[in-house]
């Protein structure tokens, strides 16, 4: 007998038929003799619909009440999933975040899990029940409800898998596993059998939606073996995310595309005071939880000006402008330029810093596809390029054919 | 400064525009210097939609999970209402049943409130916040979620009004108050300025949907003054439900119509053993929470047979048949007859037992309207007749014109 955590995302729970399909997967695992904890997201687009309701009433809703609102979505799923499992003749018990004792900090909207008191779930498992836990949510103090931020159900699943010492955490989604490129975009993309936590993390922060980046970090930290697999092909074992993979030290793993990126360029006079100021700018970015990527600082030879450039998700532009217009920041810039409607293509692999051949080929492909290139950044695990959005889909197919269809 | 509880039903919270309208009523009360606790139902038809989801997965869903499912509806409303109030510049705090510490028994689906620990709500009010409580729900033990049964938000409101010693409990709905007859059906119906708890109770159990019967009982017990009033005419003070009304001792108050009634007739041999059996039949009815009305037992002169007749809501027929087919009950009957598609018309007033003139006129009106009459039952506060459904709407108008448009 093993313990398995199974997580089902919104696209696997769109309607009662989908919920029942997921219930059949859970029951199959339980009937094979395993103890099962299921973690469920809100049904389909529920979270977006609830957010729309809130913003139609208030463009700046209180985060405490927003958490209470959004947490209802997963509560509904956990109740319905338990009801579907019970119909199939097995015992099930639904848990809200409060009931599952998922204790978080007080950071409404993007809370971090501090601890999981597992006694209620352990008691449920020992009664022979399938524990069905509402993902994405926790609580602090006197039953104050928090949510873990987008993709938070993945984090719930990984954290629970660690807390109850599960053998495996299966993340069920609408694709069969992790691919060399988005199978919706790239015809010849291939499923990857195993991928390292680090590479999976790079993919997640480069726009691959298959797994949430925080959950990958957590899985790495606690060495929780994660499987990404499909609700619609339960017999396909999908992609294993783990430390223990056997690949050449230098290799390319996958390609990802993020269609909602902007390039920010800030020019300023180069002096010591301004270097302090860059630090305070980054402090503000962190305070408002804005992530940037591909950050570079260019100090020209003349030393008179310097330029900060970075990529940022389009949805963060409003918050960025807010920071730029703050009194102590506004006057520092000689110029602020924001180019929207860009796409970021990222090639994930290992030891990419040593692969100038990869960079060289990328430049050739960009040129062959007549695509305007705005920025290139490389690290050990990833090469990312920022290009015009309109030609990015043809470009990513070209790149995939070049590197993955040899 | 007074304390007011305001309750908003689903029809007052259909969409964001309606929620915002209700928020304006709450803010007006708070801005006039009063402390306000708002109790909210689920938006529009949410509860029915959630029930449909559950029954599409399982025709006999577990009541614990069903409560967790349904409670989400009021959680959503309380969060959204708080967000709408905050937009209007006032402080608000949403409470689930767990957070409001509404403690119930363990009877999932139809729990009774045992106690309300008011410290969280008192703390919220003393911070100058409007407390927005999810109606219809409570909890027991380790945050196990319960619901109070249909119309339970009225009960939450009345119980809270008593617990925090509120001056008044305002029940906001889609009609301006309590009428002499359903204004959707009867053109000339008149709003009633004040009505006694007892009469309101009789109306509630006779099919008037304006207020839940349990909440009226509770209001009477704790002497909570209740106002039934309209969300769409906030300046209309509506109908007061109270002990203290000044009316003639003999009077008629209102008329109600219930279109989903059946008449049950059970015939059996008359002997002592069977009398015991009637008692066990009623025990089973109580166990399955089936209410019956207009119960009568007819023992003919010959003493060989007797007949039990009563009215029952159509939706209870399946459960009734279940009881009738139980082994120890089935063989007792000589015949079982159930007439469906009947309507119950009830005339509410006081000292009606002494008003044979009312009974006489009723018979004349039934005859004039050529309607088949199946059963008549009278009590001090109510005369009810069971008639064919098809002619009941014309009949109720005829009755209303006769008694209320003099």
Interface residues (C-beta under 8 A of the other chain):
Chain A: X16 X19 X20 X23 X50 X53 X54 X56 X57 X58 X59 X61 X62 X64 X65 X66 X68 X69 X71 X72 X73 X75 X76 X78 X79 X80 X82 X83 X84 X86 X87 X92 X93 X94 X96 X98 X99 X120 X142 X143 X144 X145
Chain B: X16 X19 X20 X23 X50 X53 X54 X56 X57 X58 X59 X61 X62 X64 X65 X66 X68 X69 X71 X72 X73 X75 X76 X78 X79 X80 X82 X83 X84 X86 X87 X92 X93 X94 X96 X98 X99 X120 X142 X143 X144 X145
